[in-house]
Amino acid sequence: MHDQGTSGAPCKVRQRLWIGLQSRQDGRGGAQHRRRVGLRSDVTRDPAQRGQARSVGAGQQLVQRRMHASSHNLGKAEVGEPKQSRLSPIARTALEVNLLTEDNLPSYHREIGRTFGRDGAWGTWVHRWTAEEGRHAYCIRDYLLVTRGVDPVELERARMQVMQTGYDTQDAPLLRILAYVSFQELATRISHRNTGRHAGDPIAERLLTRVSTDENLHMVFYRNLVKAALDLCPGPALRAIADEVINFNMPGIVIPGFARKAALIAKAGIYDLRIHHDEVILPLLRHWAVFELADLDAEGEKARAELAEFLSQLDRQASRFEERRAQTQARLAGQQ
């Protein structure tokens, strides 16, 4: 909940406490900065508020000590060697990206809960979807740790960084969220499936096949909702679809080194522009009969034209990428 301007002194106290704590974190002069923001005028005069300030400061110190201790203990963890795992190097990279993407689940839950609400059937779906997505992360992490497929210390540090960064839809409206998750769930399904095929380990392939099956069911649910939206309000729904196709990014974009890892994954053919165009975007657009819709308003027609132009550009980009990849592979094969 947000404090209102009429809340008076308590609101000012909390605001100034926050500024004071920020000054400590930023390394600025403590007492001097507190005097500058006027923290003393509201806090130091009231004994109860002085006690509250001391409690906040003590809590901050406990958090810092806990973070230091966690980092120290992680450094003592037993680390598996990559050679102990059956995973191919590229499958390891793809699994790490897939896992860290799944790990950001608290942010996703917050966003879809905000969009759909938590009452009735919507709430049932939000919680069930969250439970299934959480299970994916547990299974993949257990596999990687038990088989010593990754450095557990580096994996945990990456998880902490990703979850502290979080994921934010910028309060996107319902239609855009539905369009986005339809494409994203299908993309995730294909990424998991293809990672399993490149894993070099039948256990990993079976695991990721099961995960991709769940992702496909999630996609079907969202796909059907978008279809219903197109029946009810075709113009606004098509506008949402076009916006999400044109501006699409996977939620894993917040992962450290994501661009480099995504490039390696694309070079291996696990997930690239051609797959995104042919196996993610086009199947959904065909299912929704986007280019056959009649009686669109002006905004819907404009969105459809923009969508068609973008698809042509994406197809050309995918073809150029395939050509460059084939040339690189031929050159490397000639050097062997």
C-alpha positions, 0 to 999 in steps of 0.5 A: 500500500502507498502512504497518502500525503495526509498521513503526516509525521509518520510518513515523513519519518519513514521517508527520512529513515529511508534516506538515512539508510541509503546514505549508509549504503552509498558510503556518504557521511552518516551524521553529516548527511542525516543533519542535511536531510533533517533526520534529527528533527523527527526521529532523535527527539522522540524516544520511541522513534529513536528506538525504531531507528536503532532497530532498523540500523541493527537489522541492516547490520544483521543483513550485511553480516548474513550476506557476508557469511553466506558468501563465505560459506559458499566459497567452501562448497565442494565444486564438481568438475565439468568432466564429471558431467555427461552434459555437452558444454552448450547444453550446460549453458542452455540449462543454466539460462533456462534454470535462471529464467525459471528462478525468477518465478516470484517476480512472474507470480507478482506480475500475473497476480497483479494482472489477473487477480487472485479471485475465482478461476483466475486465482486458481490458475495463477497459483497452479501455474506458479506451482508447476513453474517452481517444480521445473526449477527444482528439478533442473537444479537438482539434476545439475547439482547431483550430476555436478553439471555446474559450479554450485557456487557460481550458479547460486550467485547468479540466482541471487543476482537474477532474483534481486534484479527481478522482472517487471512488465511495467504494468502492461495491460491484460491483453499484452500480458496474454499475448506475451505469455502465449509466445513466451511459453511456446518459446520456453517449451522449444528451448527446453525440448531442444536443450534436451536433444543437445544434452548428450544425457538421456536422463536430461533429455527425459527430464526436459521433455517432461518440462516442455510438456508442461510449458506447452500446456501453459501455452495452450491455456494462454493461446485460447484466451487470446483467441477469445479476446480476438473474438470479443475485441479484435482490434485491441487484441491484434494491437497487443499481439503486434506490439508483443511480437515486435518488442519481444524479449525472453524474460531471461534477458536479466541474466548476467551475460545473457547476450553472449549465452543467447548467441552461443545457444543460437549458434548451436541451433537450440534457439535462434531467429529461424526457430523463433520465426517459424516455430513460435510466432507463425504457428500462433498467428496461424492458430489465431487466423490473424491475417484472415480476420475481417471487420477490423477497425483502423487500429487493428488494420494498422497493427496487422500491417505493422506485424506483416512488415516485421515478420518480413524483416525477421525472416530476412534476418533469420536467413542471413543468420543461417547463412553466416552460421553455415559459412562459419561451420564450413570454415571450421570443418575445413580447418580440422 
